[in-house]
């Protein structure tokens, strides 16, 4: 496992842009949150991640946000422990001081996952749902969208 995308397939896979720039933004936001939380003892720089979210995700209309969340989430559906281990090794490339996705978003740590193999997929799915819910909640608080009874953002 290396910090070099030419030899680390998973680093290259999760760093490549998706067809929709909004979906790419959603994926990198979710990935930063998960990698920052699940790679030991990495630390997430919330200010950098939230600044990126404010720049890239907040301006989206509700329809664009739904589509971006779906496509970005779909790109992460096959995410597993092996992917996480390789991405933990490549934190500097994606999220380091000169990171490709979000500069300075995650400190390097040891480059190893901190979660047990059995729980990783459930935790990752929960974190994606939490991140999408947080974005929807912030938008509702700002009054950026009116919701009809029973409707949800995602």
Contact map, one row per residue, 1 for C-alpha under 8 A:
1110000100000000000000000000000000000000000000000000000000000000000000000000000000001100110000000000000000000000000000000000000000000000000000000000000000
1111101100000000000000000000000000000000000000000000000000000000000000000000000000000100110000000000000000000000000000000000000000000000000000000000000000
1111100100100000000000000000000000000000000000000000000000000000000000000000000000000000111110000000000000000000000000000000000000000000000000000000000000
0111111100100000000000000000000000000000000000000000000000000000000000000000000000000000010010000000000000000000000000000000000000000000000000000000000000
0111111111110000000000000000000000000000000000000000000000000000000000000000000000000000000000000000000000000000000000000000000000000000000000000000000000
0001111110010000000000000000000000000000000000000000000000000000000000000000000000000000000000000000000000000000000000000000000000000000000000000000000000
0101111110000000000000000000000000000000000000000000000000000000000000000000000000000000000000000000000000000000000000000000000000000000000000000000000000
1111111111110000000000000000000000000000000000000000000000000000000000000000000000000100000000000000000000000000000000000000000000000000000000000000000000
0000111111111000000000000000000000000000000000000000000000000000000000000000000000000000000000000000000000000000000000000000000000000000000000000000000000
0000100111111100000000000000000000000000000000000000000000000000000000000000000000100110000000000000000000000000000000000000000000000000000000000000000000
0011100111111110000000000000000000000000000000000000000000000000000000000000000000000110010001000000000000000000000000000000000000000000000000000000000000
0000110111111111000000000000000000000000000000000000000000000000000000000000000000000000000000000000000000000000000000000000000000000000000000000000000000
0000000011111111000000000000000000000000000000000000000000000000000000000000000000000000000000000000000000000000000000000000000000000000000000000000000000
0000000001111111000000000000000000000000000000000000000000000000000000000000000000000000000000000000000000000000000000000000000000000000000000000000000000
0000000000111111100000000000000000000000000000000000000000000000000000000000000000000000000001000001100000000000000000000000000000000000000000000000000000
0000000000011111110000000000000000000000000000000000000000000000000000000000000000000000000000000000000000000000000000000000000000000000000000000000000000
0000000000000011111110010000000000000000000000000000000000000000000000000000000000000000000000000000000000000000000000000000000000000000000000000000000000
0000000000000001111110110000000000000000000000000000000000000000000000000000000000000000000000000000000000000000000000000000000000000000000000000000000000
0000000000000000111110110000000000000000000000000000000000000000000000000000000000000000000000000000000000000000000000000000000000000000000000000000000000
0000000000000000111111110000000000000000000000000000000000000000000100000000000000000000000000000000000000000000000000000000000000000000000000000000000000
0000000000000000111111111000000000000000000000000000000000000000000000000000000000000000000000000000000000000000000000000000000000000000000000000000000000
0000000000000000000111111100000000000000000000000000000110010001100100000000000000000000000000000000000000000000000000000000000000000000000000000000000000
0000000000000000011111111110000000000000000000000000000000000000001111110000000000000000000000000000000000000000000000000000000000000000000000000000000000
0000000000000000111111111111000000000000000000000000000000000000000100010000000000000000000000000000000000000000000000000000000000000000000000000000000000
0000000000000000000011111111100000000000000000000000100110000000000100010000000000000000000000000000000000000000000000000000000000000000000000000000000000
0000000000000000000001111111110000000000000000000000000010000000000110011000000000000000000000000000000000000000000000000000000000000000000000000000000000
0000000000000000000000111111111000000000000000000000000000000000000010011011000000000000000000000000000000000000000000000000000000000000000000000000000000
0000000000000000000000011111111100000000000000000000000000000000000000000000000000000000000000000000110000000000000000000000000000000000000000000000000000
0000000000000000000000001111111110000000000000001001100000000000000000000000000000000000000000000000000000000000000000000000000000000000000000000000000000
0000000000000000000000000111111111000000000000000000000000000000000000000000000000000000000000000000000000000000000000000000001100100000000000000000000000
0000000000000000000000000011111111100000000000000000000000000000000000000000000000000000000000000000000000000000000000000000000000000000000000000000000000
0000000000000000000000000001111111110000000100001000000000000000000000000000000000000000000000100000010011000000000000000000000000000000000000000000000000
0000000000000000000000000000111111111000000100001000000000000000000000000000000000000000000000000000000000000000000000000000001000000000000000000000000000
0000000000000000000000000000011111111100000000000000000000000000000000000000000000000000000000000000000000000000000000000001001000000000000000000000000000
0000000000000000000000000000001111111110010000000000000000000000000000000000000000010011001000000000000001000000000000000000000000000000000000000000000000
0000000000000000000000000000000111111110011100000000000000000000000000000000000000000000000000000000000011100000000000000000000000000000000000000000000000
0000000000000000000000000000000011111111011100000000000000000000000000000000000000000000000000000000000000000000000000000000000000000000000000000000000000
0000000000000000000000000000000001111111010000000000000000000000000000000000000000000000000000000000000000000000111000000000000000000000000000000000000000
0000000000000000000000000000000000111111110000000000000000000000000000000000000000011001000000000000000000001111111000000000000000000000000000000000000000
0000000000000000000000000000000000001111110000000000000000000000000000000000000000000000000000000000000000001111110000000000000000000000000000000000000000
0000000000000000000000000000000000000011111000000000000000000000000000000000000000000000000000000000000000011100010000000000000000000000000000000000000000
0000000000000000000000000000000000111111111100000000000000000000000000000000000000000000000000000000000001111100000000000000000000000000000000000000000000
0000000000000000000000000000000000011000111110000000000000000000000000000000000000000000000000000000000001111000000000000000000000000000000000000000000000
0000000000000000000000000000000110011000011111001000000000000000000000000000000000000000000000000000000011100000000000000000000000000000000000000000000000
0000000000000000000000000000000000000000001111111000000000000000000000000000000000000000000000000000000111100000000000000000000000000000000000000000000000
0000000000000000000000000000000000000000000111111100000000000000000000000000000000000000000000000000000010000000000000000000000000000000000000000000000000
0000000000000000000000000000000000000000000011111110000000000000000000000000000000000000000000000000000000000000000000000000000000000000000000000000000000
0000000000000000000000000000000000000000000011111111000000000000000000000000000000000000000000000000011110000000000000000000000000000000000000000000000000
0000000000000000000000000000100110000000000111111111100000000000000000000000000000000000000000000000010010000000000000000000000000000000000000000000000000
0000000000000000000000000000000000000000000001111111110000000000000000000000000000000000000000000000000000000000000000000000000000000000000000000000000000
0000000000000000000000000000000000000000000000111111111000000000000000000000000000000000000000000000000000000000000000000000000000000000000000000000000000
0000000000000000000000000000100000000000000000011111111110000000000000000000000000000000000000000000010000000000000000000000000000000000000000000000000000
0000000000000000000000001000100000000000000000001111111111000000000000000000000000000000000000000000000000000000000000000000000000000000000000000000000000
0000000000000000000000000000000000000000000000000111111111100000000000000000000000000000000000000000000000000000000000000000000000000000000000000000000000
0000000000000000000000000000000000000000000000000011111111100000000000000000000000000000000000000000000000000000000000000000000000000000000000000000000000
0000000000000000000001001000000000000000000000000001111111110000000000000000000000000000000000000000000000000000000000000000000000000000000000000000000000
0000000000000000000001001100000000000000000000000001111111110000100000000000000000000000000000000000000000000000000000000000000000000000000000000000000000
0000000000000000000000000000000000000000000000000000111111110000000000000000000000000000000000000000000000000000000000000000000000000010001000000000000000
0000000000000000000000000000000000000000000000000000011111111000000000000000000000000000000000000000000000000000000000000000000000000000000000000000000000
0000000000000000000001000000000000000000000000000000000111111111100000000000000000000000000000000000000000000000000000000000000000000000000000000000000000
0000000000000000000000000000000000000000000000000000000000111111100000000000000000000000000000000000000000000000000000000000000000000000000000000000000000
0000000000000000000000000000000000000000000000000000000000011111110000000000000000000000000000000000000000000000000000000000000000000000000000001000000010
0000000000000000000000000000000000000000000000000000000000011111111000000000000000000000000000000000000000000000000000000000000000000000000000000000000000
0000000000000000000001000000000000000000000000000000000000011111111100000000000000000000000000000000000000000000000000000000000000000000000000000000000000
0000000000000000000001000000000000000000000000000000000010011111111110000000000000000000000000000000000000000000000000000000000000000000000000000000000010
0000000000000000000000000000000000000000000000000000000000000111111111000000000000000000000000000000000000000000000000000000000000000000000000000000000011
0000000000000000000000100000000000000000000000000000000000000011111111100000000000000000000000000000000000000000000000000000000000000000000000000000000000
0000000000000000000101111100000000000000000000000000000000000001111111110000000000000000000000000000000000000000000000000000000000000000000000000000000000
0000000000000000000000100110000000000000000000000000000000000000111111111000000000000000000000000000000000000000000000000000000000010000000000000000000001
0000000000000000000000100000000000000000000000000000000000000000011111111100000000000000000000000000000000000000000000000000000000000000000000000000000001
0000000000000000000000100000000000000000000000000000000000000000001111111110000000000000000000000000000000000000000000000000000000000000000000000000000000
0000000000000000000000111110000000000000000000000000000000000000000111111111000000000000000000000000000000000000000000000000000000000000000000000000000000
0000000000000000000000000110000000000000000000000000000000000000000011111111100000000000000000000000000000000000000000000000000100000000000000000000000000
0000000000000000000000000000000000000000000000000000000000000000000001111111100000000000000000000000000000000000000000000000000000000000000000000000000000
0000000000000000000000000010000000000000000000000000000000000000000000111111110000000000000000000000000000000000000000000000000000000000000000000000000000
0000000000000000000000000010000000000000000000000000000000000000000000011111111000000000000000000000000000000000000000000000000000000000000000000000000000
0000000000000000000000000000000000000000000000000000000000000000000000001111111000000000000000000000000000000000000000000000000000000000000000000000000000
0000000000000000000000000000000000000000000000000000000000000000000000000011111100000000000000000000000000000000000000000000000000000000000000000000000000
0000000000000000000000000000000000000000000000000000000000000000000000000001111110110000000000000000000000000000000000001000000000000000000000000000000000
0000000000000000000000000000000000000000000000000000000000000000000000000000011111110000000000000000000000000000000000011000000000000000000000000000000000
0000000000000000000000000000000000000000000000000000000000000000000000000000001111111000000000000000000000000000100010011000000000000000000000000000000000
0000000000000000000000000000000000000000000000000000000000000000000000000000000111111100000000000000000000000000000000000000000000000000000000000000000000
0000000001000000000000000000000000000000000000000000000000000000000000000000001111111110000000000000000000000000000000000000000000000000000000000000000000
0000000000000000000000000000000000100010000000000000000000000000000000000000001111111111000000000000000000000000100000000000000000000000000000000000000000
1000000000000000000000000000000000000010000000000000000000000000000000000000000011111111100000000000000000000011100000000000000000000000000000000000000000
1100000101100000000000000000000000000000000000000000000000000000000000000000000001111111110000000000000000000000000000000000000000000000000000000000000000
0000000001100000000000000000000000100000000000000000000000000000000000000000000000111111111000000000000000000010000000000000000000000000000000000000000000
0000000000000000000000000000000000100010000000000000000000000000000000000000000000011111111000000000000000010111100000000000000000000000000000000000000000
1110000000000000000000000000000000000000000000000000000000000000000000000000000000001111111000000000000000000111000000000000000000000000000000000000000000
1111000000100000000000000000000000000000000000000000000000000000000000000000000000000111111111000000000000000010000000000000000000000000000000000000000000
0010000000000000000000000000000000100000000000000000000000000000000000000000000000000011111111110000000001110010000000000000000000000000000000000000000000
0010000000000000000000000000000000000000000000000000000000000000000000000000000000000000011111111110000001110000000000000000000000000000000000000000000000
0011000000000000000000000000000000000000000000000000000000000000000000000000000000000000011111110111000000000000000000000000000000000000000000000000000000
0000000000100010000000000000000000000000000000000000000000000000000000000000000000000000011111110011111000000000000000000000000000000000000000000000000000
0000000000000000000000000000000100000000000000000000000000000000000000000000000000000000001111111111111111100000000000000000000000000000000000000000000000
0000000000000000000000000000000000000000000000000000000000000000000000000000000000000000001111111110011111110000000000000000000000000000000000000000000000
0000000000000000000000000000000000000000000000000000000000000000000000000000000000000000000100111110001110000000000000000000000000000000000000000000000000
0000000000000000000000000000000000000000000000000000000000000000000000000000000000000000000110111111001100000000000000000000000000000000000000000000000000
0000000000000000000000000000000000000000000000000000000000000000000000000000000000000000000111111111111100000000000000000000000000000000000000000000000000
0000000000000010000000000000000000000000000000000000000000000000000000000000000000000000000011100111111000000000000000000000000000000000000000000000000000
0000000000000010000000000001000000000000000000000000000000000000000000000000000000000000000001100011111000000000000000000000000000000000000000000000000000
0000000000000000000000000001000100000000000000011001000000000000000000000000000000000000000001110011111110000000000000000000000000000000000000000000000000
0000000000000000000000000000000000000000000000010000000000000000000000000000000000000000000001111111111110000000000000000000000000000000000000000000000000
0000000000000000000000000000000000000000000010010000000000000000000000000000000000000000000000111110011111100000000000000000000000000000000000000000000000
0000000000000000000000000000000100010000000111011000000000000000000000000000000000000000000000111000011111100000000000000000000000000000000000000000000000
0000000000000000000000000000000100110000011110000000000000000000000000000000000000000000001100110000000111110000000000000000000000000000000000000000000000
0000000000000000000000000000000000010000011110000000000000000000000000000000000000000000001100110000000111111000000000000000000000000000000000000000000000
0000000000000000000000000000000000000000111000000000000000000000000000000000000000000001001100010000000001111110000000000000000000000000000000000000000000
0000000000000000000000000000000000000011111000000000000000000000000000000000000000000000000000000000000000111111000000000000000000000000000000000000000000
0000000000000000000000000000000000000011110000000000000000000000000000000000000000000001100000000000000000011111000000000000000000000000000000000000000000
0000000000000000000000000000000000000011000000000000000000000000000000000000000000001011111000000000000000011111100000000000000000000000000000000000000000
0000000000000000000000000000000000000011000000000000000000000000000000000000000000001001100000000000000000001111110000000000000000000000000000000000000000
0000000000000000000000000000000000000111000000000000000000000000000000000000000010011001000000000000000000000011111000000000000000000000000000000000000000
0000000000000000000000000000000000000111100000000000000000000000000000000000000000000000000000000000000000000001111100000000000000000000000000000000000000
0000000000000000000000000000000000000110000000000000000000000000000000000000000000000000000000000000000000000000111110110000000000000000000000000000000000
0000000000000000000000000000000000000000000000000000000000000000000000000000000000000000000000000000000000000000011111110000000000000000000000000000000000
0000000000000000000000000000000000000000000000000000000000000000000000000000000010000000000000000000000000000000001111110000000000000000000000000000000000
0000000000000000000000000000000000000000000000000000000000000000000000000000000000000000000000000000000000000000000111111000000000000000000000000000000000
0000000000000000000000000000000000000000000000000000000000000000000000000000000000000000000000000000000000000000001111111110000000000000000000000000000000
0000000000000000000000000000000000000000000000000000000000000000000000000000000110000000000000000000000000000000001111111111000000000000000000000000000000
0000000000000000000000000000000000000000000000000000000000000000000000000000001110000000000000000000000000000000000001111111100000000000000000000000000000
0000000000000000000000000000000000000000000000000000000000000000000000000000000000000000000000000000000000000000000000111111110000000000000000000000000000
0000000000000000000000000000000000000000000000000000000000000000000000000000000000000000000000000000000000000000000000111111111000000000000000000000000000
0000000000000000000000000000000001000000000000000000000000000000000000000000000000000000000000000000000000000000000000011111111100000000000000000000000000
0000000000000000000000000000000000000000000000000000000000000000000000000000000000000000000000000000000000000000000000001111111110000000000000000000000000
0000000000000000000000000000000000000000000000000000000000000000000000000000000000000000000000000000000000000000000000000111111111000000000000000000000000
0000000000000000000000000000010011000000000000000000000000000000000000000000000000000000000000000000000000000000000000000011111111100000000000000000000000
0000000000000000000000000000010000000000000000000000000000000000000000001000000000000000000000000000000000000000000000000001111111110000000000000000000000
0000000000000000000000000000000000000000000000000000000000000000000000000000000000000000000000000000000000000000000000000000111111111000000000000000000000
0000000000000000000000000000000000000000000000000000000000000000000000000000000000000000000000000000000000000000000000000000011111111100000000000000000000
0000000000000000000000000000010000000000000000000000000000000000000000000000000000000000000000000000000000000000000000000000001111111110000000000000000000
0000000000000000000000000000000000000000000000000000000000000000000010000000000000000000000000000000000000000000000000000000000111111111000000000000000001
0000000000000000000000000000000000000000000000000000000000000000000000000000000000000000000000000000000000000000000000000000000011111111100000000000000000
0000000000000000000000000000000000000000000000000000000000000000000000000000000000000000000000000000000000000000000000000000000001111111110000000000000000
0000000000000000000000000000000000000000000000000000000001000000000000000000000000000000000000000000000000000000000000000000000000111111111000000000000000
0000000000000000000000000000000000000000000000000000000000000000000000000000000000000000000000000000000000000000000000000000000000011111111100000000000010
0000000000000000000000000000000000000000000000000000000000000000000000000000000000000000000000000000000000000000000000000000000000001111111110000000000000
0000000000000000000000000000000000000000000000000000000000000000000000000000000000000000000000000000000000000000000000000000000000000111111111000000000000
0000000000000000000000000000000000000000000000000000000001000000000000000000000000000000000000000000000000000000000000000000000000000011111111111000000000
0000000000000000000000000000000000000000000000000000000000000000000000000000000000000000000000000000000000000000000000000000000000000001111111111100000000
0000000000000000000000000000000000000000000000000000000000000000000000000000000000000000000000000000000000000000000000000000000000000000111111110000000000
0000000000000000000000000000000000000000000000000000000000000000000000000000000000000000000000000000000000000000000000000000000000000000011111110000000000
0000000000000000000000000000000000000000000000000000000000000000000000000000000000000000000000000000000000000000000000000000000000000000001111111100000000
0000000000000000000000000000000000000000000000000000000000000000000000000000000000000000000000000000000000000000000000000000000000000000001111111100000000
0000000000000000000000000000000000000000000000000000000000000100000000000000000000000000000000000000000000000000000000000000000000000000001100111110000000
0000000000000000000000000000000000000000000000000000000000000000000000000000000000000000000000000000000000000000000000000000000000000000000100111111000000
0000000000000000000000000000000000000000000000000000000000000000000000000000000000000000000000000000000000000000000000000000000000000000000000001111101100
0000000000000000000000000000000000000000000000000000000000000000000000000000000000000000000000000000000000000000000000000000000000000000000000000111111000
0000000000000000000000000000000000000000000000000000000000000000000000000000000000000000000000000000000000000000000000000000000000000000000000000011111000
0000000000000000000000000000000000000000000000000000000000000000000000000000000000000000000000000000000000000000000000000000000000000000000000000001111100
0000000000000000000000000000000000000000000000000000000000000000000000000000000000000000000000000000000000000000000000000000000000000000000000000011111110
0000000000000000000000000000000000000000000000000000000000000000000000000000000000000000000000000000000000000000000000000000000000000000000000000010011111
0000000000000000000000000000000000000000000000000000000000000100110000000000000000000000000000000000000000000000000000000000000000000001000000000000001111
0000000000000000000000000000000000000000000000000000000000000000010011000000000000000000000000000000000000000000000000000000000000010000000000000000000111
